[in-house]
Structure formats: C-alpha cells, structure tokens
Amino acid sequence: MAAVLPVLAVLLSVLMAWAPAALAEAGHGAPSLPALFEQALVASREGRFGEALPLWDQVLELAPQDASAWSNRGNVQLALGDPEAAIADQDQAIRLEPGSADPHLNRGTAEEALGLWPAAAADYRWILDRDPLEASALFNLGNVEGSQGEWRSARQCFAAAAAARPGFAMARSSAALAAFQLGDTTAAEKQLRDLIRRYPLFADARAGLTALLWQRGARGEAESHWAAASGLDPRYRQEEWLLQIRRWPPVPVQALAQFLALAP
C-alpha cells in the first residue's frame, strides 16, 4: 500500500460542514443525522480516523446522496492508508455534485499517494480552469510537477499559490526550494531569509537555508539555522521523508544530507 501524503506537502480540502440537503433527503425519521454528521466531522478534524470511519459509514447509510459525506469519508480513507478506497469515495462525490471543487482536490491527493501524476494533475487543472487563483490546487499541482522533475513549472505553481493566498508560507518555501533546484540560489536565499524574518519558527525555511548556506560554504551560519530547524522538527534529518513526504527537490536534499554527514 502506498504511503499517505500528509497535508504538510499535499493539501486536502477543508472538511465540509453539514449539508442541509442531506437531512432533507434522510427524512424526518432520522433526527440524529445532524449530530452524527457533526461527530464524524469532529473526529476527522481531530485526527481520530479509526473512530471517524464508522461514523461516516453510518451517515452514508442514512444519507447516501450527500456528496460532502462521501468526500469526507474519502479523506478519512486516505488518512488510514487506503488511497484506492479514497478515490472511489471521491468519484461518488463527484457523480453527486459534478460542479464541486472539493472532491476533485481530494481525489487528486489520493491519486498522488499512488503516484498517478497525470490523473492528479487533471483534477487540479479542472479546478484551476474554473478558479485560476485556487491556492491549494496551485500548490498541489506544483508538487505533481516537481514529482515529475518539472521544477520550472513547479516553481511557477508554488509562486502563484503564494500570491493567491497571502501567508501561505509553505508555498513560498517550496518556490524558494524550486529556485534552489534550478540554480537560482540568489532568489532562493532572499525568499528563505524573508520567510524566516516573518516566521522565525518555520522549520522548512530554516532547513532550506541551512542546505543553501552549506552548499555556498557558509558553514557557521548553516549550523546556526540547523540548530533552530532540527529543534523545531526533527523529521528534516530524514532524507526519505524530505523526498517522499515533504517533496523537496533533490538538489536541496542532497545539500542538506552532505551537511548532516559532516555536522557534529
């Protein structure tokens, strides 16, 4: 089974709120349906996925035409490591609400977990054809492009996501790392330093700047930023996590690995 990609690197749509249409279709004989939907939603938001899944099953037994319930259950299926089931649930949500963007975003995330890059890109582009400034779709498309080695296109997507959503720090960091990959280290360094000034506790930018400074020969400053980054998030020590989950480009990953190999 493919590993599930977390929201750190691949954004899912926000879990959808209770849809009144579902209650209407369930009929007046199911007064517990709104409460059941809310329980499933809260369990999902809090990461209690094993508890959330049977709750969504119950919701769908009562309201099988509710697209938001299908999409939410799909997100839970993905979080539990079953991207195939997640795709099937998102397919059903799309059949019920063909014009809704959320199931496309969520299906794309599940497709990424299986390495189905063209299918994921098609879902994100479906959203962007209708809303070119949808930041999550832009960011996710950037990850897809990077996963296929298209770092110039990925950089453009990340930059567009950051412009579309002010404060989208991960998109800005990803754009800087893509610039690093492409050899534009001056722009990458400026973007990473700007991020650190604004978000001093942002581990991704600290780790990225560590790699860049090490490659440039500034070992002392690299060690200073690494002390902060590793204290904030120890996962940045893991090369596989950086490549497969966080989805850093290979050049920054290699530079950070070289730094770690020689760091005390």
CYANA upper distance limits for C-alpha pairs under 8 A (distance plus 0.5 A):
  1 MET  CA     81 GLY  CA      7.60
  1 MET  CA     82 ASP  CA      7.75
  2 ALA  CA     81 GLY  CA      7.74
  2 ALA  CA     83 PRO  CA      8.20
  2 ALA  CA    113 ALA  CA      6.62
  2 ALA  CA    114 LEU  CA      6.37
  3 ALA  CA     81 GLY  CA      7.00
  3 ALA  CA    113 ALA  CA      6.87
  4 VAL  CA     78 LEU  CA      6.92
  4 VAL  CA     79 ALA  CA      6.82
  4 VAL  CA     80 LEU  CA      8.29
  4 VAL  CA     81 GLY  CA      6.08
  4 VAL  CA     82 ASP  CA      8.50
  4 VAL  CA     83 PRO  CA      8.02
  4 VAL  CA    110 ALA  CA      8.40
  4 VAL  CA    113 ALA  CA      6.09
  5 LEU  CA      9 ALA  CA      7.36
  5 LEU  CA     10 VAL  CA      6.82
  5 LEU  CA    109 THR  CA      8.16
  5 LEU  CA    112 GLU  CA      8.33
  5 LEU  CA    113 ALA  CA      6.43
  5 LEU  CA    245 ILE  CA      6.37
  6 PRO  CA     10 VAL  CA      6.58
  6 PRO  CA     11 LEU  CA      8.08
  6 PRO  CA     79 ALA  CA      8.40
  6 PRO  CA    245 ILE  CA      7.66
  7 VAL  CA     11 LEU  CA      5.11
  7 VAL  CA     12 LEU  CA      6.83
  8 LEU  CA    246 ARG  CA      7.20
  9 ALA  CA    140 ASN  CA      8.43
  9 ALA  CA    143 ASN  CA      8.17
  9 ALA  CA    245 ILE  CA      6.96
  9 ALA  CA    246 ARG  CA      5.51
  9 ALA  CA    247 ARG  CA      7.18
 10 VAL  CA    109 THR  CA      6.92
 10 VAL  CA    139 PHE  CA      8.25
 10 VAL  CA    140 ASN  CA      6.21
 10 VAL  CA    143 ASN  CA      7.91
 11 LEU  CA    109 THR  CA      7.70
 11 LEU  CA    136 SER  CA      6.58
 11 LEU  CA    139 PHE  CA      8.29
 11 LEU  CA    140 ASN  CA      7.07
 12 LEU  CA     75 ASN  CA      8.18
 12 LEU  CA    105 LEU  CA      6.87
 12 LEU  CA    106 ASN  CA      5.81
 12 LEU  CA    109 THR  CA      7.07
 12 LEU  CA    136 SER  CA      8.30
 13 SER  CA    102 ASP  CA      6.10
 13 SER  CA    103 PRO  CA      8.44
 13 SER  CA    105 LEU  CA      6.84
 13 SER  CA    106 ASN  CA      6.70
 13 SER  CA    136 SER  CA      8.33
 15 LEU  CA     41 LEU  CA      7.61
 15 LEU  CA     45 ARG  CA      7.93
 15 LEU  CA     72 ASN  CA      6.61
 16 MET  CA     68 SER  CA      6.59
 16 MET  CA     72 ASN  CA      7.64
 17 ALA  CA     41 LEU  CA      8.28
 17 ALA  CA     68 SER  CA      8.34
 18 TRP  CA     34 PRO  CA      7.52
 18 TRP  CA     37 PHE  CA      7.14
 18 TRP  CA     38 GLU  CA      7.65
 18 TRP  CA     68 SER  CA      8.36
 19 ALA  CA     23 LEU  CA      7.89
 19 ALA  CA     66 ASP  CA      8.02
 19 ALA  CA     68 SER  CA      7.73
 20 PRO  CA     24 ALA  CA      6.99
 21 ALA  CA     25 GLU  CA      6.75
 21 ALA  CA     66 ASP  CA      7.86
 22 ALA  CA     26 ALA  CA      6.62
 22 ALA  CA     63 ALA  CA      6.11
 22 ALA  CA     65 GLN  CA      7.43
 22 ALA  CA     66 ASP  CA      5.77
 23 LEU  CA     27 GLY  CA      6.91
 23 LEU  CA     28 HIS  CA      8.42
 23 LEU  CA     33 LEU  CA      7.29
 23 LEU  CA     34 PRO  CA      7.54
 23 LEU  CA     63 ALA  CA      7.78
 24 ALA  CA     28 HIS  CA      8.04
 25 GLU  CA     63 ALA  CA      7.11
 25 GLU  CA     65 GLN  CA      8.19
 26 ALA  CA     30 ALA  CA      6.93
 26 ALA  CA     33 LEU  CA      8.42
 26 ALA  CA     62 LEU  CA      6.30
 26 ALA  CA     63 ALA  CA      5.87
 30 ALA  CA     62 LEU  CA      8.11
 32 SER  CA     36 LEU  CA      6.53
 33 LEU  CA     37 PHE  CA      6.59
 33 LEU  CA     59 VAL  CA      7.22
 33 LEU  CA     62 LEU  CA      7.77
 34 PRO  CA     38 GLU  CA      6.72
 35 ALA  CA     39 GLN  CA      6.69
 36 LEU  CA     40 ALA  CA      6.78
 36 LEU  CA     55 LEU  CA      7.40
 36 LEU  CA     58 GLN  CA      8.36
 36 LEU  CA     59 VAL  CA      7.09
 37 PHE  CA     41 LEU  CA      6.63
 37 PHE  CA     55 LEU  CA      8.10
 37 PHE  CA     56 TRP  CA      7.76
 37 PHE  CA     59 VAL  CA      6.68
 37 PHE  CA     69 ALA  CA      8.43
 38 GLU  CA     42 VAL  CA      6.58
 39 GLN  CA     43 ALA  CA      6.65
 39 GLN  CA     52 ALA  CA      8.34
 39 GLN  CA     55 LEU  CA      7.82
 40 ALA  CA     44 SER  CA      6.63
 40 ALA  CA     51 GLU  CA      8.46
 40 ALA  CA     52 ALA  CA      5.53
 40 ALA  CA     53 LEU  CA      8.08
 40 ALA  CA     55 LEU  CA      5.72
 40 ALA  CA     56 TRP  CA      6.37
 41 LEU  CA     45 ARG  CA      6.65
 41 LEU  CA     52 ALA  CA      7.98
 41 LEU  CA     72 ASN  CA      8.37
 42 VAL  CA     46 GLU  CA      6.60
 43 ALA  CA     47 GLY  CA      6.75
 43 ALA  CA     48 ARG  CA      5.52
 43 ALA  CA     49 PHE  CA      7.12
 43 ALA  CA     51 GLU  CA      7.13
 43 ALA  CA     52 ALA  CA      5.69
 44 SER  CA     48 ARG  CA      6.29
 44 SER  CA     49 PHE  CA      6.15
 44 SER  CA     52 ALA  CA      6.08
 44 SER  CA     76 VAL  CA      7.28
 48 ARG  CA     52 ALA  CA      6.62
 49 PHE  CA     53 LEU  CA      6.58
 49 PHE  CA     76 VAL  CA      6.34
 49 PHE  CA     79 ALA  CA      7.52
 49 PHE  CA     80 LEU  CA      7.24
 50 GLY  CA     54 PRO  CA      8.11
 50 GLY  CA     80 LEU  CA      7.95
 51 GLU  CA     55 LEU  CA      7.40
 52 ALA  CA     56 TRP  CA      6.77
 52 ALA  CA     76 VAL  CA      7.72
 53 LEU  CA     57 ASP  CA      6.79
 53 LEU  CA     73 ARG  CA      7.00
 53 LEU  CA     76 VAL  CA      6.89
 53 LEU  CA     77 GLN  CA      7.88
 54 PRO  CA     58 GLN  CA      6.77
 55 LEU  CA     59 VAL  CA      6.82
 56 TRP  CA     60 LEU  CA      6.66
 56 TRP  CA     69 ALA  CA      7.16
 56 TRP  CA     70 TRP  CA      8.46
 56 TRP  CA     72 ASN  CA      8.25
 56 TRP  CA     73 ARG  CA      6.29
 57 ASP  CA     61 GLU  CA      6.80
 57 ASP  CA     73 ARG  CA      8.28
 58 GLN  CA     62 LEU  CA      7.03
 59 VAL  CA     63 ALA  CA      6.44
 59 VAL  CA     64 PRO  CA      8.23
 59 VAL  CA     69 ALA  CA      7.61
 60 LEU  CA     64 PRO  CA      5.08
 60 LEU  CA     65 GLN  CA      8.22
 60 LEU  CA     66 ASP  CA      7.82
 60 LEU  CA     69 ALA  CA      7.18
 60 LEU  CA     70 TRP  CA      7.82
 65 GLN  CA     96 LEU  CA      7.28
 66 ASP  CA     70 TRP  CA      7.22
 66 ASP  CA     93 ALA  CA      8.20
 66 ASP  CA     96 LEU  CA      8.03
 67 ALA  CA     71 SER  CA      6.75
 67 ALA  CA     92 GLN  CA      7.79
 67 ALA  CA     93 ALA  CA      4.84
 67 ALA  CA     94 ILE  CA      7.81
 67 ALA  CA     96 LEU  CA      6.21
 67 ALA  CA     97 GLU  CA      6.80
 68 SER  CA     72 ASN  CA      6.51
 68 SER  CA     93 ALA  CA      7.29
 69 ALA  CA     73 ARG  CA      6.52
 70 TRP  CA     74 GLY  CA      6.64
 70 TRP  CA     89 ASP  CA      5.86
 70 TRP  CA     90 GLN  CA      6.99
 70 TRP  CA     92 GLN  CA      7.23
 70 TRP  CA     93 ALA  CA      5.94
 71 SER  CA     75 ASN  CA      6.90
 71 SER  CA     89 ASP  CA      6.58
 71 SER  CA     90 GLN  CA      5.67
 71 SER  CA     93 ALA  CA      6.18
 71 SER  CA    102 ASP  CA      8.20
 71 SER  CA    103 PRO  CA      6.22
 71 SER  CA    106 ASN  CA      7.91
 72 ASN  CA     76 VAL  CA      6.98
 73 ARG  CA     77 GLN  CA      6.67
 73 ARG  CA     86 ALA  CA      7.96
 73 ARG  CA     89 ASP  CA      7.39
 74 GLY  CA     78 LEU  CA      6.77
 74 GLY  CA     85 ALA  CA      7.38
 74 GLY  CA     86 ALA  CA      4.52
 74 GLY  CA     87 ILE  CA      7.28
 74 GLY  CA     88 ALA  CA      8.07
 74 GLY  CA     89 ASP  CA      5.45
 74 GLY  CA     90 GLN  CA      6.41
 74 GLY  CA    106 ASN  CA      8.25
 75 ASN  CA     79 ALA  CA      6.76
 75 ASN  CA     86 ALA  CA      6.80
 75 ASN  CA    106 ASN  CA      7.28
 76 VAL  CA     80 LEU  CA      6.70
 76 VAL  CA     86 ALA  CA      8.09
 77 GLN  CA     81 GLY  CA      7.00
 77 GLN  CA     82 ASP  CA      5.88
 77 GLN  CA     83 PRO  CA      7.15
 77 GLN  CA     85 ALA  CA      6.72
 77 GLN  CA     86 ALA  CA      5.59
 78 LEU  CA     82 ASP  CA      5.59
 78 LEU  CA     83 PRO  CA      5.34
 78 LEU  CA     85 ALA  CA      8.02
 78 LEU  CA     86 ALA  CA      5.84
 78 LEU  CA    110 ALA  CA      6.86
 82 ASP  CA     86 ALA  CA      6.84
 83 PRO  CA     87 ILE  CA      6.62
 83 PRO  CA    110 ALA  CA      5.53
 83 PRO  CA    111 GLU  CA      7.63
 83 PRO  CA    113 ALA  CA      7.10
 83 PRO  CA    114 LEU  CA      7.49
 84 GLU  CA     88 ALA  CA      6.88
 84 GLU  CA    110 ALA  CA      7.96
 85 ALA  CA     89 ASP  CA      6.81
 86 ALA  CA     90 GLN  CA      6.76
 86 ALA  CA    107 ARG  CA      7.64
 86 ALA  CA    110 ALA  CA      6.86
 87 ILE  CA     91 ASP  CA      6.50
 87 ILE  CA    107 ARG  CA      5.91
 87 ILE  CA    110 ALA  CA      6.65
 87 ILE  CA    111 GLU  CA      7.71
 88 ALA  CA     92 GLN  CA      6.92
 89 ASP  CA     93 ALA  CA      6.83
 90 GLN  CA     94 ILE  CA      6.65
 90 GLN  CA    103 PRO  CA      5.74
 90 GLN  CA    104 HIS  CA      7.75
 90 GLN  CA    106 ASN  CA      7.46
 90 GLN  CA    107 ARG  CA      6.09
 91 ASP  CA     95 ARG  CA      6.75
 91 ASP  CA    103 PRO  CA      8.11
 91 ASP  CA    107 ARG  CA      8.07
 92 GLN  CA     96 LEU  CA      6.79
 93 ALA  CA     97 GLU  CA      6.57
 93 ALA  CA     98 PRO  CA      8.33
 93 ALA  CA    103 PRO  CA      6.76
 94 ILE  CA     98 PRO  CA      5.27
 94 ILE  CA     99 GLY  CA      8.02
 94 ILE  CA    100 SER  CA      7.50
 94 ILE  CA    103 PRO  CA      6.63
 94 ILE  CA    104 HIS  CA      7.87
100 SER  CA    104 HIS  CA      8.03
101 ALA  CA    105 LEU  CA      6.86
101 ALA  CA    127 ILE  CA      6.39
102 ASP  CA    106 ASN  CA      6.64
103 PRO  CA    107 ARG  CA      6.30
104 HIS  CA    108 GLY  CA      6.53
104 HIS  CA    123 ASP  CA      5.75
104 HIS  CA    124 TYR  CA      7.42
104 HIS  CA    126 TRP  CA      8.18
104 HIS  CA    127 ILE  CA      7.74
105 LEU  CA    109 THR  CA      6.95
105 LEU  CA    123 ASP  CA      7.00
105 LEU  CA    124 TYR  CA      6.72
105 LEU  CA    127 ILE  CA      8.11
105 LEU  CA    136 SER  CA      8.50
105 LEU  CA    137 ALA  CA      7.11
106 ASN  CA    110 ALA  CA      7.00
107 ARG  CA    111 GLU  CA      6.61
107 ARG  CA    120 ALA  CA      7.81
107 ARG  CA    123 ASP  CA      7.79
108 GLY  CA    112 GLU  CA      6.64
108 GLY  CA    119 ALA  CA      7.55
108 GLY  CA    120 ALA  CA      4.62
108 GLY  CA    121 ALA  CA      7.61
108 GLY  CA    123 ASP  CA      6.09
108 GLY  CA    124 TYR  CA      7.17
109 THR  CA    113 ALA  CA      6.97
109 THR  CA    120 ALA  CA      7.39
109 THR  CA    140 ASN  CA      8.33
110 ALA  CA    114 LEU  CA      7.27
111 GLU  CA    115 GLY  CA      6.81
111 GLU  CA    116 LEU  CA      5.56
111 GLU  CA    117 TRP  CA      7.52
111 GLU  CA    119 ALA  CA      7.13
111 GLU  CA    120 ALA  CA      5.90
112 GLU  CA    116 LEU  CA      6.04
112 GLU  CA    117 TRP  CA      6.54
112 GLU  CA    120 ALA  CA      6.51
112 GLU  CA    144 VAL  CA      7.90
116 LEU  CA    120 ALA  CA      6.70
117 TRP  CA    121 ALA  CA      6.52
117 TRP  CA    144 VAL  CA      6.47
117 TRP  CA    147 SER  CA      8.44
117 TRP  CA    148 GLN  CA      8.19
118 PRO  CA    122 ALA  CA      6.60
119 ALA  CA    123 ASP  CA      6.95
120 ALA  CA    124 TYR  CA      6.89
120 ALA  CA    141 LEU  CA      8.34
120 ALA  CA    144 VAL  CA      7.88
121 ALA  CA    125 ARG  CA      6.50
121 ALA  CA    141 LEU  CA      6.40
121 ALA  CA    144 VAL  CA      7.07
122 ALA  CA    126 TRP  CA      6.52
123 ASP  CA    127 ILE  CA      7.13
124 TYR  CA    128 LEU  CA      6.78
124 TYR  CA    137 ALA  CA      5.63
124 TYR  CA    138 LEU  CA      7.80
124 TYR  CA    140 ASN  CA      7.78
124 TYR  CA    141 LEU  CA      6.65
125 ARG  CA    129 ASP  CA      6.37
125 ARG  CA    137 ALA  CA      8.10
125 ARG  CA    141 LEU  CA      8.29
126 TRP  CA    130 ARG  CA      7.38
127 ILE  CA    131 ASP  CA      6.55
127 ILE  CA    132 PRO  CA      8.10
127 ILE  CA    134 GLU  CA      7.93
127 ILE  CA    137 ALA  CA      7.35
128 LEU  CA    132 PRO  CA      4.83
128 LEU  CA    133 LEU  CA      7.50
128 LEU  CA    134 GLU  CA      6.91
128 LEU  CA    137 ALA  CA      7.35
128 LEU  CA    138 LEU  CA      8.00
133 LEU  CA    138 LEU  CA      8.07
133 LEU  CA    160 ALA  CA      8.12
133 LEU  CA    161 ALA  CA      7.78
133 LEU  CA    164 ALA  CA      5.99
134 GLU  CA    138 LEU  CA      6.83
134 GLU  CA    161 ALA  CA      7.90
134 GLU  CA    164 ALA  CA      7.57
135 ALA  CA    139 PHE  CA      6.58
135 ALA  CA    160 ALA  CA      7.97
135 ALA  CA    161 ALA  CA      4.90
135 ALA  CA    162 ALA  CA      7.70
135 ALA  CA    164 ALA  CA      6.19
135 ALA  CA    165 ARG  CA      6.54
136 SER  CA    140 ASN  CA      6.56
136 SER  CA    161 ALA  CA      7.47
137 ALA  CA    141 LEU  CA      6.45
138 LEU  CA    142 GLY  CA      6.70
138 LEU  CA    157 CYS  CA      5.84
138 LEU  CA    158 PHE  CA      7.11
138 LEU  CA    160 ALA  CA      7.30
138 LEU  CA    161 ALA  CA      5.76
139 PHE  CA    143 ASN  CA      7.02
139 PHE  CA    157 CYS  CA      6.63
139 PHE  CA    158 PHE  CA      5.83
139 PHE  CA    161 ALA  CA      6.05
139 PHE  CA    171 ALA  CA      6.85
140 ASN  CA    144 VAL  CA      6.87
141 LEU  CA    145 GLU  CA      6.65
141 LEU  CA    154 ALA  CA      7.84
141 LEU  CA    157 CYS  CA      7.20
142 GLY  CA    146 GLY  CA      6.60
142 GLY  CA    153 SER  CA      7.58
142 GLY  CA    154 ALA  CA      4.60
142 GLY  CA    155 ARG  CA      7.33
142 GLY  CA    156 GLN  CA      8.12
142 GLY  CA    157 CYS  CA      5.40
142 GLY  CA    158 PHE  CA      6.20
143 ASN  CA    147 SER  CA      6.53
143 ASN  CA    154 ALA  CA      7.10
143 ASN  CA    247 ARG  CA      7.53
144 VAL  CA    148 GLN  CA      7.01
144 VAL  CA    154 ALA  CA      8.20
145 GLU  CA    149 GLY  CA      6.97
145 GLU  CA    150 GLU  CA      5.52
145 GLU  CA    151 TRP  CA      7.09
145 GLU  CA    153 SER  CA      6.91
145 GLU  CA    154 ALA  CA      5.63
146 GLY  CA    150 GLU  CA      5.63
146 GLY  CA    151 TRP  CA      5.57
146 GLY  CA    153 SER  CA      8.30
146 GLY  CA    154 ALA  CA      5.88
146 GLY  CA    247 ARG  CA      8.41
146 GLY  CA    249 PRO  CA      7.62
147 SER  CA    247 ARG  CA      7.96
150 GLU  CA    154 ALA  CA      6.66
151 TRP  CA    155 ARG  CA      6.43
151 TRP  CA    178 ALA  CA      6.42
151 TRP  CA    181 GLN  CA      7.81
151 TRP  CA    182 LEU  CA      7.57
151 TRP  CA    249 PRO  CA      8.44
152 ARG  CA    156 GLN  CA      7.01
152 ARG  CA    178 ALA  CA      7.78
152 ARG  CA    179 ALA  CA      8.47
152 ARG  CA    182 LEU  CA      7.69
153 SER  CA    157 CYS  CA      6.82
154 ALA  CA    158 PHE  CA      6.68
154 ALA  CA    175 ALA  CA      8.13
154 ALA  CA    178 ALA  CA      7.51
155 ARG  CA    159 ALA  CA      6.59
155 ARG  CA    174 SER  CA      7.93
155 ARG  CA    175 ALA  CA      5.38
155 ARG  CA    176 ALA  CA      8.26
155 ARG  CA    178 ALA  CA      5.81
155 ARG  CA    179 ALA  CA      7.20
156 GLN  CA    160 ALA  CA      6.59
156 GLN  CA    175 ALA  CA      7.95
157 CYS  CA    161 ALA  CA      6.65
158 PHE  CA    162 ALA  CA      6.72
158 PHE  CA    171 ALA  CA      5.59
158 PHE  CA    172 ARG  CA      7.09
158 PHE  CA    174 SER  CA      6.75
158 PHE  CA    175 ALA  CA      5.54
159 ALA  CA    163 ALA  CA      6.69
159 ALA  CA    171 ALA  CA      7.29
159 ALA  CA    172 ARG  CA      6.89
159 ALA  CA    175 ALA  CA      6.12
160 ALA  CA    164 ALA  CA      6.53
161 ALA  CA    165 ARG  CA      6.70
161 ALA  CA    168 PHE  CA      8.02
161 ALA  CA    171 ALA  CA      6.67
162 ALA  CA    166 PRO  CA      6.61
162 ALA  CA    167 GLY  CA      7.76
162 ALA  CA    168 PHE  CA      5.89
162 ALA  CA    169 ALA  CA      7.79
162 ALA  CA    171 ALA  CA      5.79
162 ALA  CA    172 ARG  CA      6.07
168 PHE  CA    172 ARG  CA      7.13
169 ALA  CA    173 SER  CA      6.66
169 ALA  CA    195 LEU  CA      7.72
170 MET  CA    174 SER  CA      6.51
170 MET  CA    204 ASP  CA      8.19
171 ALA  CA    175 ALA  CA      6.66
172 ARG  CA    176 ALA  CA      6.80
172 ARG  CA    191 GLN  CA      7.87
172 ARG  CA    195 LEU  CA      8.27
173 SER  CA    177 LEU  CA      6.71
173 SER  CA    191 GLN  CA      7.88
173 SER  CA    192 LEU  CA      7.00
173 SER  CA    195 LEU  CA      7.98
173 SER  CA    204 ASP  CA      7.46
173 SER  CA    205 ALA  CA      6.40
174 SER  CA    178 ALA  CA      6.61
174 SER  CA    248 TRP  CA      8.01
175 ALA  CA    179 ALA  CA      6.74
175 ALA  CA    188 ALA  CA      8.38
176 ALA  CA    180 PHE  CA      6.76
176 ALA  CA    187 ALA  CA      7.63
176 ALA  CA    188 ALA  CA      4.89
176 ALA  CA    189 GLU  CA      7.90
176 ALA  CA    191 GLN  CA      6.38
176 ALA  CA    192 LEU  CA      6.97
177 LEU  CA    181 GLN  CA      6.72
177 LEU  CA    188 ALA  CA      6.98
177 LEU  CA    208 GLY  CA      7.36
177 LEU  CA    248 TRP  CA      7.52
177 LEU  CA    249 PRO  CA      7.27
177 LEU  CA    252 PRO  CA      7.39
178 ALA  CA    182 LEU  CA      6.77
178 ALA  CA    188 ALA  CA      8.49
178 ALA  CA    249 PRO  CA      7.00
179 ALA  CA    183 GLY  CA      6.81
179 ALA  CA    184 ASP  CA      5.57
179 ALA  CA    185 THR  CA      7.01
179 ALA  CA    187 ALA  CA      7.37
179 ALA  CA    188 ALA  CA      5.95
180 PHE  CA    184 ASP  CA      6.00
180 PHE  CA    185 THR  CA      5.51
180 PHE  CA    188 ALA  CA      6.04
180 PHE  CA    212 LEU  CA      8.01
180 PHE  CA    251 VAL  CA      7.86
180 PHE  CA    252 PRO  CA      7.32
181 GLN  CA    249 PRO  CA      6.62
181 GLN  CA    250 PRO  CA      7.65
181 GLN  CA    251 VAL  CA      5.84
181 GLN  CA    252 PRO  CA      7.10
184 ASP  CA    188 ALA  CA      6.83
185 THR  CA    189 GLU  CA      6.38
185 THR  CA    212 LEU  CA      7.94
186 THR  CA    190 LYS  CA      6.82
187 ALA  CA    191 GLN  CA      6.66
188 ALA  CA    192 LEU  CA      6.65
189 GLU  CA    193 ARG  CA      6.55
189 GLU  CA    209 LEU  CA      7.15
189 GLU  CA    212 LEU  CA      7.73
190 LYS  CA    194 ASP  CA      6.57
191 GLN  CA    195 LEU  CA      6.71
192 LEU  CA    196 ILE  CA      6.75
192 LEU  CA    205 ALA  CA      5.93
192 LEU  CA    206 ARG  CA      8.02
192 LEU  CA    208 GLY  CA      7.77
192 LEU  CA    209 LEU  CA      6.69
193 ARG  CA    197 ARG  CA      6.70
193 ARG  CA    205 ALA  CA      8.25
193 ARG  CA    209 LEU  CA      8.00
194 ASP  CA    198 ARG  CA      6.87
195 LEU  CA    199 TYR  CA      6.24
195 LEU  CA    200 PRO  CA      8.16
195 LEU  CA    202 PHE  CA      8.35
195 LEU  CA    205 ALA  CA      7.11
196 ILE  CA    200 PRO  CA      5.20
196 ILE  CA    201 LEU  CA      7.90
196 ILE  CA    202 PHE  CA      7.16
196 ILE  CA    205 ALA  CA      6.87
196 ILE  CA    206 ARG  CA      7.32
201 LEU  CA    228 ALA  CA      8.26
201 LEU  CA    229 ALA  CA      8.42
201 LEU  CA    232 LEU  CA      7.53
202 PHE  CA    206 ARG  CA      7.06
202 PHE  CA    229 ALA  CA      8.13
202 PHE  CA    232 LEU  CA      8.31
203 ALA  CA    207 ALA  CA      6.50
203 ALA  CA    228 ALA  CA      7.83
203 ALA  CA    229 ALA  CA      5.06
203 ALA  CA    230 SER  CA      7.97
203 ALA  CA    232 LEU  CA      6.33
203 ALA  CA    233 ASP  CA      6.80
204 ASP  CA    208 GLY  CA      6.56
204 ASP  CA    229 ALA  CA      7.74
205 ALA  CA    209 LEU  CA      6.55
206 ARG  CA    210 THR  CA      6.65
206 ARG  CA    225 HIS  CA      5.96
206 ARG  CA    226 TRP  CA      7.08
206 ARG  CA    228 ALA  CA      7.54
206 ARG  CA    229 ALA  CA      5.80
207 ALA  CA    211 ALA  CA      6.91
207 ALA  CA    225 HIS  CA      7.40
207 ALA  CA    226 TRP  CA      6.47
207 ALA  CA    229 ALA  CA      5.98
207 ALA  CA    230 SER  CA      8.26
207 ALA  CA    236 TYR  CA      7.55
207 ALA  CA    256 LEU  CA      8.25
208 GLY  CA    212 LEU  CA      6.84
208 GLY  CA    252 PRO  CA      7.38
208 GLY  CA    256 LEU  CA      8.36
209 LEU  CA    213 LEU  CA      6.43
209 LEU  CA    222 ALA  CA      7.64
209 LEU  CA    225 HIS  CA      7.69
210 THR  CA    214 TRP  CA      6.55
210 THR  CA    221 GLU  CA      8.16
210 THR  CA    222 ALA  CA      4.89
210 THR  CA    223 GLU  CA      7.43
210 THR  CA    225 HIS  CA      6.25
210 THR  CA    226 TRP  CA      6.25
210 THR  CA    256 LEU  CA      7.50
211 ALA  CA    215 GLN  CA      6.75
211 ALA  CA    222 ALA  CA      7.68
211 ALA  CA    252 PRO  CA      6.38
211 ALA  CA    253 VAL  CA      8.06
211 ALA  CA    255 ALA  CA      5.60
211 ALA  CA    256 LEU  CA      4.98
211 ALA  CA    259 PHE  CA      7.49
212 LEU  CA    216 ARG  CA      6.79
212 LEU  CA    252 PRO  CA      7.46
212 LEU  CA    255 ALA  CA      7.60
213 LEU  CA    217 GLY  CA      6.67
213 LEU  CA    218 ALA  CA      5.61
213 LEU  CA    219 ARG  CA      7.26
213 LEU  CA    221 GLU  CA      7.61
213 LEU  CA    222 ALA  CA      5.88
214 TRP  CA    218 ALA  CA      6.04
214 TRP  CA    219 ARG  CA      5.89
214 TRP  CA    222 ALA  CA      6.23
214 TRP  CA    255 ALA  CA      7.47
214 TRP  CA    256 LEU  CA      8.08
214 TRP  CA    259 PHE  CA      6.82
215 GLN  CA    255 ALA  CA      6.55
218 ALA  CA    222 ALA  CA      6.66
219 ARG  CA    223 GLU  CA      6.63
220 GLY  CA    224 SER  CA      6.97
221 GLU  CA    225 HIS  CA      6.89
222 ALA  CA    226 TRP  CA      6.60
223 GLU  CA    227 ALA  CA      6.63
223 GLU  CA    263 ALA  CA      8.25
224 SER  CA    228 ALA  CA      7.34
225 HIS  CA    229 ALA  CA      6.70
226 TRP  CA    230 SER  CA      6.31
227 ALA  CA    231 GLY  CA      6.72
228 ALA  CA    232 LEU  CA      6.74
229 ALA  CA    233 ASP  CA      6.69
229 ALA  CA    234 PRO  CA      8.16
229 ALA  CA    236 TYR  CA      8.19
230 SER  CA    234 PRO  CA      5.33
230 SER  CA    235 ARG  CA      8.21
230 SER  CA    236 TYR  CA      7.13
230 SER  CA    237 ARG  CA      7.84
234 PRO  CA    238 GLN  CA      8.50
235 ARG  CA    241 TRP  CA      7.40
235 ARG  CA    242 LEU  CA      8.38
236 TYR  CA    241 TRP  CA      7.96
236 TYR  CA    242 LEU  CA      7.06
237 ARG  CA    257 ALA  CA      8.47
237 ARG  CA    260 LEU  CA      8.08
238 GLN  CA    242 LEU  CA      6.85
239 GLU  CA    243 LEU  CA      6.80
239 GLU  CA    253 VAL  CA      7.21
239 GLU  CA    257 ALA  CA      7.48
240 GLU  CA    244 GLN  CA      6.25
240 GLU  CA    245 ILE  CA      8.12
241 TRP  CA    245 ILE  CA      5.52
241 TRP  CA    246 ARG  CA      6.71
241 TRP  CA    247 ARG  CA      8.30
242 LEU  CA    246 ARG  CA      5.35
242 LEU  CA    247 ARG  CA      6.14
242 LEU  CA    248 TRP  CA      6.06
242 LEU  CA    253 VAL  CA      7.39
243 LEU  CA    247 ARG  CA      5.10
243 LEU  CA    248 TRP  CA      5.86
243 LEU  CA    249 PRO  CA      7.53
243 LEU  CA    250 PRO  CA      7.66
243 LEU  CA    253 VAL  CA      7.75
248 TRP  CA    252 PRO  CA      7.52
248 TRP  CA    253 VAL  CA      7.03
249 PRO  CA    253 VAL  CA      6.99
250 PRO  CA    254 GLN  CA      6.50
251 VAL  CA    255 ALA  CA      6.72
252 PRO  CA    256 LEU  CA      6.62
253 VAL  CA    257 ALA  CA      6.59
254 GLN  CA    258 GLN  CA      6.70
255 ALA  CA    259 PHE  CA      6.79
256 LEU  CA    260 LEU  CA      6.65
257 ALA  CA    261 ALA  CA      6.60
258 GLN  CA    262 LEU  CA      7.13
259 PHE  CA    263 ALA  CA      6.33
